Amino acid sequence: MFSIGQFALIGMISHIFFIWLTWRVMLKLNFDPIIRKDHPQDGRIFLLFLAIMIGTGVSRFVLDILQWSQDLIYLF
């Protein structure tokens, strides 16, 4: 069982990693048709917030699965 400090560190690293991974994937996709030509910076900010939302969701899912798998020992 992880201590609170270890789980907090794993959580921070996981969130940063999945946000970074999502950002890298989103940069490979072509969003030019849906981003206004006169406001390209607004499109980048939108993509950044979208990457944070998706990356945080994926990270939370992975951390929940990790926690639940550790809690299974209390079932039996």
PDB file of N, CA, C and O in Angstrom:
ATOM      1  N   MET A   1       0.844  -1.182   0.000  1.00  0.00           N
ATOM      2  CA  MET A   1       0.000   0.000   0.000  1.00  0.00           C
ATOM      3  C   MET A   1       0.885   1.239   0.000  1.00  0.00           C
ATOM      4  O   MET A   1       1.821   1.353   0.791  1.00  0.00           O
ATOM      5  N   PHE A   2       0.572   2.160  -0.897  1.00  0.00           N
ATOM      6  CA  PHE A   2       1.338   3.398  -0.971  1.00  0.00           C
ATOM      7  C   PHE A   2       0.995   4.306   0.194  1.00  0.00           C
ATOM      8  O   PHE A   2      -0.145   4.334   0.658  1.00  0.00           O
ATOM      9  N   SER A   3       1.985   5.045   0.661  1.00  0.00           N
ATOM     10  CA  SER A   3       1.684   6.072   1.647  1.00  0.00           C
ATOM     11  C   SER A   3       1.096   7.267   0.911  1.00  0.00           C
ATOM     12  O   SER A   3       1.127   7.329  -0.318  1.00  0.00           O
ATOM     13  N   ILE A   4       0.566   8.204   1.663  1.00  0.00           N
ATOM     14  CA  ILE A   4      -0.084   9.370   1.064  1.00  0.00           C
ATOM     15  C   ILE A   4       0.911  10.179   0.239  1.00  0.00           C
ATOM     16  O   ILE A   4       0.571  10.650  -0.846  1.00  0.00           O
ATOM     17  N   GLY A   5       2.129  10.344   0.736  1.00  0.00           N
ATOM     18  CA  GLY A   5       3.138  11.108   0.012  1.00  0.00           C
ATOM     19  C   GLY A   5       3.549  10.454  -1.297  1.00  0.00           C
ATOM     20  O   GLY A   5       3.725  11.129  -2.311  1.00  0.00           O
ATOM     21  N   GLN A   6       3.700   9.134  -1.268  1.00  0.00           N
ATOM     22  CA  GLN A   6       4.075   8.422  -2.492  1.00  0.00           C
ATOM     23  C   GLN A   6       2.961   8.507  -3.525  1.00  0.00           C
ATOM     24  O   GLN A   6       3.225   8.710  -4.710  1.00  0.00           O
ATOM     25  N   PHE A   7       1.724   8.355  -3.085  1.00  0.00           N
ATOM     26  CA  PHE A   7       0.600   8.418  -4.014  1.00  0.00           C
ATOM     27  C   PHE A   7       0.448   9.828  -4.583  1.00  0.00           C
ATOM     28  O   PHE A   7       0.080   9.986  -5.747  1.00  0.00           O
ATOM     29  N   ALA A   8       0.728  10.855  -3.773  1.00  0.00           N
ATOM     30  CA  ALA A   8       0.668  12.237  -4.260  1.00  0.00           C
ATOM     31  C   ALA A   8       1.728  12.474  -5.329  1.00  0.00           C
ATOM     32  O   ALA A   8       1.450  13.113  -6.344  1.00  0.00           O
ATOM     33  N   LEU A   9       2.930  11.971  -5.113  1.00  0.00           N
ATOM     34  CA  LEU A   9       4.003  12.130  -6.094  1.00  0.00           C
ATOM     35  C   LEU A   9       3.673  11.386  -7.386  1.00  0.00           C
ATOM     36  O   LEU A   9       3.877  11.916  -8.478  1.00  0.00           O
ATOM     37  N   ILE A  10       3.171  10.176  -7.267  1.00  0.00           N
ATOM     38  CA  ILE A  10       2.776   9.411  -8.450  1.00  0.00           C
ATOM     39  C   ILE A  10       1.654  10.133  -9.187  1.00  0.00           C
ATOM     40  O   ILE A  10       1.636  10.156 -10.417  1.00  0.00           O
ATOM     41  N   GLY A  11       0.723  10.717  -8.450  1.00  0.00           N
ATOM     42  CA  GLY A  11      -0.375  11.459  -9.066  1.00  0.00           C
ATOM     43  C   GLY A  11       0.105  12.670  -9.846  1.00  0.00           C
ATOM     44  O   GLY A  11      -0.352  12.908 -10.963  1.00  0.00           O
ATOM     45  N   MET A  12       1.023  13.439  -9.270  1.00  0.00           N
ATOM     46  CA  MET A  12       1.547  14.616  -9.975  1.00  0.00           C
ATOM     47  C   MET A  12       2.310  14.212 -11.230  1.00  0.00           C
ATOM     48  O   MET A  12       2.135  14.815 -12.288  1.00  0.00           O
ATOM     49  N   ILE A  13       3.148  13.202 -11.113  1.00  0.00           N
ATOM     50  CA  ILE A  13       3.919  12.747 -12.274  1.00  0.00           C
ATOM     51  C   ILE A  13       2.986  12.199 -13.348  1.00  0.00           C
ATOM     52  O   ILE A  13       3.189  12.448 -14.536  1.00  0.00           O
ATOM     53  N   SER A  14       1.975  11.460 -12.936  1.00  0.00           N
ATOM     54  CA  SER A  14       1.024  10.895 -13.885  1.00  0.00           C
ATOM     55  C   SER A  14       0.261  11.992 -14.625  1.00  0.00           C
ATOM     56  O   SER A  14       0.117  11.927 -15.846  1.00  0.00           O
ATOM     57  N   HIS A  15      -0.222  12.984 -13.907  1.00  0.00           N
ATOM     58  CA  HIS A  15      -0.955  14.075 -14.547  1.00  0.00           C
ATOM     59  C   HIS A  15      -0.066  14.808 -15.548  1.00  0.00           C
ATOM     60  O   HIS A  15      -0.481  15.055 -16.681  1.00  0.00           O
ATOM     61  N   ILE A  16       1.136  15.151 -15.143  1.00  0.00           N
ATOM     62  CA  ILE A  16       2.040  15.881 -16.039  1.00  0.00           C
ATOM     63  C   ILE A  16       2.376  15.038 -17.267  1.00  0.00           C
ATOM     64  O   ILE A  16       2.392  15.549 -18.387  1.00  0.00           O
ATOM     65  N   PHE A  17       2.644  13.751 -17.059  1.00  0.00           N
ATOM     66  CA  PHE A  17       2.980  12.877 -18.185  1.00  0.00           C
ATOM     67  C   PHE A  17       1.830  12.774 -19.177  1.00  0.00           C
ATOM     68  O   PHE A  17       2.047  12.913 -20.380  1.00  0.00           O
ATOM     69  N   PHE A  18       0.610  12.533 -18.701  1.00  0.00           N
ATOM     70  CA  PHE A  18      -0.512  12.358 -19.622  1.00  0.00           C
ATOM     71  C   PHE A  18      -0.926  13.668 -20.282  1.00  0.00           C
ATOM     72  O   PHE A  18      -1.387  13.653 -21.423  1.00  0.00           O
ATOM     73  N   ILE A  19      -0.777  14.798 -19.600  1.00  0.00           N
ATOM     74  CA  ILE A  19      -1.040  16.086 -20.244  1.00  0.00           C
ATOM     75  C   ILE A  19      -0.011  16.326 -21.344  1.00  0.00           C
ATOM     76  O   ILE A  19      -0.363  16.761 -22.440  1.00  0.00           O
ATOM     77  N   TRP A  20       1.257  16.044 -21.055  1.00  0.00           N
ATOM     78  CA  TRP A  20       2.308  16.197 -22.064  1.00  0.00           C
ATOM     79  C   TRP A  20       2.058  15.275 -23.253  1.00  0.00           C
ATOM     80  O   TRP A  20       2.190  15.695 -24.402  1.00  0.00           O
ATOM     81  N   LEU A  21       1.697  14.023 -22.984  1.00  0.00           N
ATOM     82  CA  LEU A  21       1.447  13.057 -24.051  1.00  0.00           C
ATOM     83  C   LEU A  21       0.263  13.498 -24.914  1.00  0.00           C
ATOM     84  O   LEU A  21       0.323  13.409 -26.140  1.00  0.00           O
ATOM     85  N   THR A  22      -0.797  13.965 -24.287  1.00  0.00           N
ATOM     86  CA  THR A  22      -1.962  14.440 -25.029  1.00  0.00           C
ATOM     87  C   THR A  22      -1.606  15.648 -25.880  1.00  0.00           C
ATOM     88  O   THR A  22      -2.045  15.751 -27.026  1.00  0.00           O
ATOM     89  N   TRP A  23      -0.816  16.564 -25.331  1.00  0.00           N
ATOM     90  CA  TRP A  23      -0.393  17.749 -26.080  1.00  0.00           C
ATOM     91  C   TRP A  23       0.409  17.347 -27.316  1.00  0.00           C
ATOM     92  O   TRP A  23       0.199  17.896 -28.398  1.00  0.00           O
ATOM     93  N   ARG A  24       1.331  16.385 -27.158  1.00  0.00           N
ATOM     94  CA  ARG A  24       2.144  15.937 -28.290  1.00  0.00           C
ATOM     95  C   ARG A  24       1.276  15.288 -29.376  1.00  0.00           C
ATOM     96  O   ARG A  24       1.511  15.493 -30.567  1.00  0.00           O
ATOM     97  N   VAL A  25       0.285  14.516 -28.964  1.00  0.00           N
ATOM     98  CA  VAL A  25      -0.608  13.882 -29.941  1.00  0.00           C
ATOM     99  C   VAL A  25      -1.452  14.937 -30.645  1.00  0.00           C
ATOM    100  O   VAL A  25      -1.661  14.862 -31.856  1.00  0.00           O
ATOM    101  N   MET A  26      -1.935  15.915 -29.894  1.00  0.00           N
ATOM    102  CA  MET A  26      -2.781  16.944 -30.493  1.00  0.00           C
ATOM    103  C   MET A  26      -2.001  17.820 -31.468  1.00  0.00           C
ATOM    104  O   MET A  26      -2.581  18.339 -32.422  1.00  0.00           O
ATOM    105  N   LEU A  27      -0.709  17.995 -31.250  1.00  0.00           N
ATOM    106  CA  LEU A  27       0.096  18.771 -32.197  1.00  0.00           C
ATOM    107  C   LEU A  27       0.238  18.052 -33.537  1.00  0.00           C
ATOM    108  O   LEU A  27       0.442  18.694 -34.567  1.00  0.00           O
ATOM    109  N   LYS A  28       0.132  16.734 -33.525  1.00  0.00           N
ATOM    110  CA  LYS A  28       0.238  15.958 -34.762  1.00  0.00           C
ATOM    111  C   LYS A  28      -1.043  16.019 -35.592  1.00  0.00           C
ATOM    112  O   LYS A  28      -1.011  15.793 -36.802  1.00  0.00           O
ATOM    113  N   LEU A  29      -2.171  16.323 -34.944  1.00  0.00           N
ATOM    114  CA  LEU A  29      -3.446  16.388 -35.654  1.00  0.00           C
ATOM    115  C   LEU A  29      -3.592  17.735 -36.351  1.00  0.00           C
ATOM    116  O   LEU A  29      -3.017  18.732 -35.915  1.00  0.00           O
ATOM    117  N   ASN A  30      -4.359  17.761 -37.427  1.00  0.00           N
ATOM    118  CA  ASN A  30      -4.560  18.985 -38.195  1.00  0.00           C
ATOM    119  C   ASN A  30      -5.852  19.671 -37.746  1.00  0.00           C
ATOM    120  O   ASN A  30      -6.948  19.252 -38.120  1.00  0.00           O
ATOM    121  N   PHE A  31      -5.714  20.718 -36.946  1.00  0.00           N
ATOM    122  CA  PHE A  31      -6.860  21.475 -36.474  1.00  0.00           C
ATOM    123  C   PHE A  31      -7.045  22.775 -37.255  1.00  0.00           C
ATOM    124  O   PHE A  31      -7.877  23.603 -36.883  1.00  0.00           O
ATOM    125  N   ASP A  32      -6.286  22.965 -38.327  1.00  0.00           N
ATOM    126  CA  ASP A  32      -6.348  24.212 -39.090  1.00  0.00           C
ATOM    127  C   ASP A  32      -7.740  24.528 -39.640  1.00  0.00           C
ATOM    128  O   ASP A  32      -8.132  25.695 -39.628  1.00  0.00           O
ATOM    129  N   PRO A  33      -8.502  23.545 -40.121  1.00  0.00           N
ATOM    130  CA  PRO A  33      -9.830  23.890 -40.652  1.00  0.00           C
ATOM    131  C   PRO A  33     -10.803  24.434 -39.598  1.00  0.00           C
ATOM    132  O   PRO A  33     -11.723  25.174 -39.945  1.00  0.00           O
ATOM    133  N   ILE A  34     -10.620  24.087 -38.334  1.00  0.00           N
ATOM    134  CA  ILE A  34     -11.577  24.555 -37.328  1.00  0.00           C
ATOM    135  C   ILE A  34     -11.071  25.749 -36.525  1.00  0.00           C
ATOM    136  O   ILE A  34     -11.817  26.311 -35.724  1.00  0.00           O
ATOM    137  N   ILE A  35      -9.809  26.144 -36.729  1.00  0.00           N
ATOM    138  CA  ILE A  35      -9.256  27.302 -36.022  1.00  0.00           C
ATOM    139  C   ILE A  35      -9.334  28.504 -36.949  1.00  0.00           C
ATOM    140  O   ILE A  35      -8.942  28.429 -38.114  1.00  0.00           O
ATOM    141  N   ARG A  36      -9.839  29.607 -36.427  1.00  0.00           N
ATOM    142  CA  ARG A  36      -9.966  30.816 -37.239  1.00  0.00           C
ATOM    143  C   ARG A  36      -8.589  31.321 -37.651  1.00  0.00           C
ATOM    144  O   ARG A  36      -7.650  31.324 -36.856  1.00  0.00           O
ATOM    145  N   LYS A  37      -8.486  31.741 -38.889  1.00  0.00           N
ATOM    146  CA  LYS A  37      -7.200  32.175 -39.443  1.00  0.00           C
ATOM    147  C   LYS A  37      -6.700  33.470 -38.803  1.00  0.00           C
ATOM    148  O   LYS A  37      -5.491  33.681 -38.700  1.00  0.00           O
ATOM    149  N   ASP A  38      -7.620  34.338 -38.374  1.00  0.00           N
ATOM    150  CA  ASP A  38      -7.201  35.621 -37.813  1.00  0.00           C
ATOM    151  C   ASP A  38      -6.883  35.543 -36.322  1.00  0.00           C
ATOM    152  O   ASP A  38      -6.425  36.530 -35.746  1.00  0.00           O
ATOM    153  N   HIS A  39      -7.116  34.386 -35.679  1.00  0.00           N
ATOM    154  CA  HIS A  39      -6.825  34.210 -34.253  1.00  0.00           C
ATOM    155  C   HIS A  39      -6.112  32.879 -34.003  1.00  0.00           C
ATOM    156  O   HIS A  39      -6.658  32.020 -33.310  1.00  0.00           O
ATOM    157  N   PRO A  40      -4.916  32.687 -34.544  1.00  0.00           N
ATOM    158  CA  PRO A  40      -4.241  31.387 -34.349  1.00  0.00           C
ATOM    159  C   PRO A  40      -3.815  31.151 -32.898  1.00  0.00           C
ATOM    160  O   PRO A  40      -3.748  30.005 -32.454  1.00  0.00           O
ATOM    161  N   GLN A  41      -3.529  32.222 -32.159  1.00  0.00           N
ATOM    162  CA  GLN A  41      -3.109  32.066 -30.760  1.00  0.00           C
ATOM    163  C   GLN A  41      -4.263  31.559 -29.897  1.00  0.00           C
ATOM    164  O   GLN A  41      -4.054  30.780 -28.967  1.00  0.00           O
ATOM    165  N   ASP A  42      -5.480  32.004 -30.209  1.00  0.00           N
ATOM    166  CA  ASP A  42      -6.646  31.510 -29.473  1.00  0.00           C
ATOM    167  C   ASP A  42      -6.826  30.013 -29.682  1.00  0.00           C
ATOM    168  O   ASP A  42      -7.219  29.293 -28.764  1.00  0.00           O
ATOM    169  N   GLY A  43      -6.539  29.551 -30.890  1.00  0.00           N
ATOM    170  CA  GLY A  43      -6.629  28.120 -31.170  1.00  0.00           C
ATOM    171  C   GLY A  43      -5.620  27.318 -30.374  1.00  0.00           C
ATOM    172  O   GLY A  43      -5.930  26.225 -29.900  1.00  0.00           O
ATOM    173  N   ARG A  44      -4.411  27.851 -30.222  1.00  0.00           N
ATOM    174  CA  ARG A  44      -3.381  27.168 -29.419  1.00  0.00           C
ATOM    175  C   ARG A  44      -3.790  27.088 -27.953  1.00  0.00           C
ATOM    176  O   ARG A  44      -3.606  26.057 -27.307  1.00  0.00           O
ATOM    177  N   ILE A  45      -4.340  28.170 -27.436  1.00  0.00           N
ATOM    178  CA  ILE A  45      -4.782  28.174 -26.035  1.00  0.00           C
ATOM    179  C   ILE A  45      -5.913  27.174 -25.842  1.00  0.00           C
ATOM    180  O   ILE A  45      -5.951  26.455 -24.843  1.00  0.00           O
ATOM    181  N   PHE A  46      -6.841  27.129 -26.806  1.00  0.00           N
ATOM    182  CA  PHE A  46      -7.931  26.158 -26.736  1.00  0.00           C
ATOM    183  C   PHE A  46      -7.384  24.730 -26.739  1.00  0.00           C
ATOM    184  O   PHE A  46      -7.841  23.887 -25.967  1.00  0.00           O
ATOM    185  N   LEU A  47      -6.409  24.460 -27.607  1.00  0.00           N
ATOM    186  CA  LEU A  47      -5.807  23.123 -27.659  1.00  0.00           C
ATOM    187  C   LEU A  47      -5.079  22.786 -26.359  1.00  0.00           C
ATOM    188  O   LEU A  47      -5.085  21.636 -25.921  1.00  0.00           O
ATOM    189  N   LEU A  48      -4.453  23.788 -25.747  1.00  0.00           N
ATOM    190  CA  LEU A  48      -3.779  23.560 -24.467  1.00  0.00           C
ATOM    191  C   LEU A  48      -4.782  23.158 -23.387  1.00  0.00           C
ATOM    192  O   LEU A  48      -4.559  22.200 -22.648  1.00  0.00           O
ATOM    193  N   PHE A  49      -5.899  23.906 -23.302  1.00  0.00           N
ATOM    194  CA  PHE A  49      -6.923  23.561 -22.309  1.00  0.00           C
ATOM    195  C   PHE A  49      -7.548  22.200 -22.606  1.00  0.00           C
ATOM    196  O   PHE A  49      -7.849  21.440 -21.685  1.00  0.00           O
ATOM    197  N   LEU A  50      -7.742  21.893 -23.874  1.00  0.00           N
ATOM    198  CA  LEU A  50      -8.285  20.591 -24.243  1.00  0.00           C
ATOM    199  C   LEU A  50      -7.318  19.470 -23.866  1.00  0.00           C
ATOM    200  O   LEU A  50      -7.744  18.413 -23.400  1.00  0.00           O
ATOM    201  N   ALA A  51      -6.019  19.696 -24.067  1.00  0.00           N
ATOM    202  CA  ALA A  51      -5.011  18.704 -23.683  1.00  0.00           C
ATOM    203  C   ALA A  51      -4.992  18.512 -22.170  1.00  0.00           C
ATOM    204  O   ALA A  51      -4.837  17.390 -21.690  1.00  0.00           O
ATOM    205  N   ILE A  52      -5.150  19.599 -21.419  1.00  0.00           N
ATOM    206  CA  ILE A  52      -5.195  19.487 -19.954  1.00  0.00           C
ATOM    207  C   ILE A  52      -6.409  18.682 -19.520  1.00  0.00           C
ATOM    208  O   ILE A  52      -6.305  17.832 -18.636  1.00  0.00           O
ATOM    209  N   MET A  53      -7.564  18.941 -20.133  1.00  0.00           N
ATOM    210  CA  MET A  53      -8.779  18.209 -19.767  1.00  0.00           C
ATOM    211  C   MET A  53      -8.660  16.722 -20.086  1.00  0.00           C
ATOM    212  O   MET A  53      -8.974  15.880 -19.243  1.00  0.00           O
ATOM    213  N   ILE A  54      -8.216  16.397 -21.279  1.00  0.00           N
ATOM    214  CA  ILE A  54      -8.114  14.992 -21.682  1.00  0.00           C
ATOM    215  C   ILE A  54      -7.020  14.278 -20.890  1.00  0.00           C
ATOM    216  O   ILE A  54      -7.228  13.168 -20.401  1.00  0.00           O
ATOM    217  N   GLY A  55      -5.858  14.914 -20.764  1.00  0.00           N
ATOM    218  CA  GLY A  55      -4.746  14.304 -20.034  1.00  0.00           C
ATOM    219  C   GLY A  55      -5.067  14.059 -18.574  1.00  0.00           C
ATOM    220  O   GLY A  55      -4.704  13.023 -18.018  1.00  0.00           O
ATOM    221  N   THR A  56      -5.752  15.017 -17.948  1.00  0.00           N
ATOM    222  CA  THR A  56      -6.137  14.850 -16.549  1.00  0.00           C
ATOM    223  C   THR A  56      -7.153  13.723 -16.388  1.00  0.00           C
ATOM    224  O   THR A  56      -7.087  12.954 -15.430  1.00  0.00           O
ATOM    225  N   GLY A  57      -8.083  13.630 -17.321  1.00  0.00           N
ATOM    226  CA  GLY A  57      -9.067  12.550 -17.263  1.00  0.00           C
ATOM    227  C   GLY A  57      -8.436  11.178 -17.401  1.00  0.00           C
ATOM    228  O   GLY A  57      -8.776  10.254 -16.663  1.00  0.00           O
ATOM    229  N   VAL A  58      -7.524  11.046 -18.337  1.00  0.00           N
ATOM    230  CA  VAL A  58      -6.838   9.762 -18.529  1.00  0.00           C
ATOM    231  C   VAL A  58      -5.985   9.431 -17.307  1.00  0.00           C
ATOM    232  O   VAL A  58      -5.961   8.287 -16.852  1.00  0.00           O
ATOM    233  N   SER A  59      -5.289  10.428 -16.782  1.00  0.00           N
ATOM    234  CA  SER A  59      -4.455  10.212 -15.601  1.00  0.00           C
ATOM    235  C   SER A  59      -5.307   9.793 -14.404  1.00  0.00           C
ATOM    236  O   SER A  59      -4.939   8.881 -13.664  1.00  0.00           O
ATOM    237  N   ARG A  60      -6.430  10.453 -14.222  1.00  0.00           N
ATOM    238  CA  ARG A  60      -7.322  10.109 -13.110  1.00  0.00           C
ATOM    239  C   ARG A  60      -7.814   8.667 -13.243  1.00  0.00           C
ATOM    240  O   ARG A  60      -7.904   7.941 -12.253  1.00  0.00           O
ATOM    241  N   PHE A  61      -8.133   8.259 -14.479  1.00  0.00           N
ATOM    242  CA  PHE A  61      -8.568   6.890 -14.725  1.00  0.00           C
ATOM    243  C   PHE A  61      -7.478   5.893 -14.338  1.00  0.00           C
ATOM    244  O   PHE A  61      -7.754   4.903 -13.661  1.00  0.00           O
ATOM    245  N   VAL A  62      -6.246   6.150 -14.764  1.00  0.00           N
ATOM    246  CA  VAL A  62      -5.131   5.251 -14.454  1.00  0.00           C
ATOM    247  C   VAL A  62      -4.889   5.198 -12.947  1.00  0.00           C
ATOM    248  O   VAL A  62      -4.668   4.123 -12.391  1.00  0.00           O
ATOM    249  N   LEU A  63      -4.931   6.351 -12.287  1.00  0.00           N
ATOM    250  CA  LEU A  63      -4.712   6.377 -10.838  1.00  0.00           C
ATOM    251  C   LEU A  63      -5.839   5.670 -10.085  1.00  0.00           C
ATOM    252  O   LEU A  63      -5.590   5.007  -9.078  1.00  0.00           O
ATOM    253  N   ASP A  64      -7.072   5.809 -10.565  1.00  0.00           N
ATOM    254  CA  ASP A  64      -8.192   5.100  -9.937  1.00  0.00           C
ATOM    255  C   ASP A  64      -8.031   3.591 -10.077  1.00  0.00           C
ATOM    256  O   ASP A  64      -8.242   2.852  -9.115  1.00  0.00           O
ATOM    257  N   ILE A  65      -7.661   3.132 -11.263  1.00  0.00           N
ATOM    258  CA  ILE A  65      -7.445   1.697 -11.467  1.00  0.00           C
ATOM    259  C   ILE A  65      -6.336   1.193 -10.550  1.00  0.00           C
ATOM    260  O   ILE A  65      -6.449   0.114  -9.969  1.00  0.00           O
ATOM    261  N   LEU A  66      -5.259   1.978 -10.419  1.00  0.00           N
ATOM    262  CA  LEU A  66      -4.159   1.603  -9.527  1.00  0.00           C
ATOM    263  C   LEU A  66      -4.644   1.495  -8.080  1.00  0.00           C
ATOM    264  O   LEU A  66      -4.326   0.527  -7.389  1.00  0.00           O
ATOM    265  N   GLN A  67      -5.402   2.471  -7.631  1.00  0.00           N
ATOM    266  CA  GLN A  67      -5.905   2.468  -6.257  1.00  0.00           C
ATOM    267  C   GLN A  67      -6.887   1.320  -6.030  1.00  0.00           C
ATOM    268  O   GLN A  67      -6.819   0.633  -5.011  1.00  0.00           O
ATOM    269  N   TRP A  68      -7.789   1.118  -6.972  1.00  0.00           N
ATOM    270  CA  TRP A  68      -8.771   0.046  -6.818  1.00  0.00           C
ATOM    271  C   TRP A  68      -8.103  -1.325  -6.819  1.00  0.00           C
ATOM    272  O   TRP A  68      -8.516  -2.216  -6.077  1.00  0.00           O
ATOM    273  N   SER A  69      -7.083  -1.499  -7.640  1.00  0.00           N
ATOM    274  CA  SER A  69      -6.407  -2.797  -7.662  1.00  0.00           C
ATOM    275  C   SER A  69      -5.684  -3.059  -6.344  1.00  0.00           C
ATOM    276  O   SER A  69      -5.562  -4.208  -5.921  1.00  0.00           O
ATOM    277  N   GLN A  70      -5.207  -2.001  -5.696  1.00  0.00           N
ATOM    278  CA  GLN A  70      -4.574  -2.182  -4.391  1.00  0.00           C
ATOM    279  C   GLN A  70      -5.612  -2.443  -3.300  1.00  0.00           C
ATOM    280  O   GLN A  70      -5.315  -3.113  -2.310  1.00  0.00           O
ATOM    281  N   ASP A  71      -6.814  -1.924  -3.472  1.00  0.00           N
ATOM    282  CA  ASP A  71      -7.865  -2.122  -2.476  1.00  0.00           C
ATOM    283  C   ASP A  71      -8.535  -3.488  -2.585  1.00  0.00           C
ATOM    284  O   ASP A  71      -9.297  -3.867  -1.696  1.00  0.00           O
ATOM    285  N   LEU A  72      -8.269  -4.224  -3.640  1.00  0.00           N
ATOM    286  CA  LEU A  72      -8.882  -5.541  -3.808  1.00  0.00           C
ATOM    287  C   LEU A  72      -8.464  -6.526  -2.722  1.00  0.00           C
ATOM    288  O   LEU A  72      -9.181  -7.491  -2.459  1.00  0.00           O
ATOM    289  N   ILE A  73      -7.327  -6.301  -2.094  1.00  0.00           N
ATOM    290  CA  ILE A  73      -6.889  -7.230  -1.048  1.00  0.00           C
ATOM    291  C   ILE A  73      -7.841  -7.205   0.146  1.00  0.00           C
ATOM    292  O   ILE A  73      -7.893  -8.170   0.908  1.00  0.00           O
ATOM    293  N   TYR A  74      -8.591  -6.125   0.321  1.00  0.00           N
ATOM    294  CA  TYR A  74      -9.525  -6.024   1.442  1.00  0.00           C
ATOM    295  C   TYR A  74     -10.847  -6.724   1.159  1.00  0.00           C
ATOM    296  O   TYR A  74     -11.690  -6.847   2.048  1.00  0.00           O
ATOM    297  N   LEU A  75     -11.030  -7.183  -0.080  1.00  0.00           N
ATOM    298  CA  LEU A  75     -12.266  -7.862  -0.441  1.00  0.00           C
ATOM    299  C   LEU A  75     -12.307  -9.275   0.130  1.00  0.00           C
ATOM    300  O   LEU A  75     -13.379  -9.773   0.473  1.00  0.00           O
ATOM    301  N   PHE A  76     -11.170  -9.914   0.232  1.00  0.00           N
ATOM    302  CA  PHE A  76     -11.142 -11.315   0.673  1.00  0.00           C
ATOM    303  C   PHE A  76     -10.528 -11.462   2.034  1.00  0.00           C
ATOM    304  O   PHE A  76     -10.429 -12.576   2.549  1.00  0.00           O
TER     305      PHE A  76
END
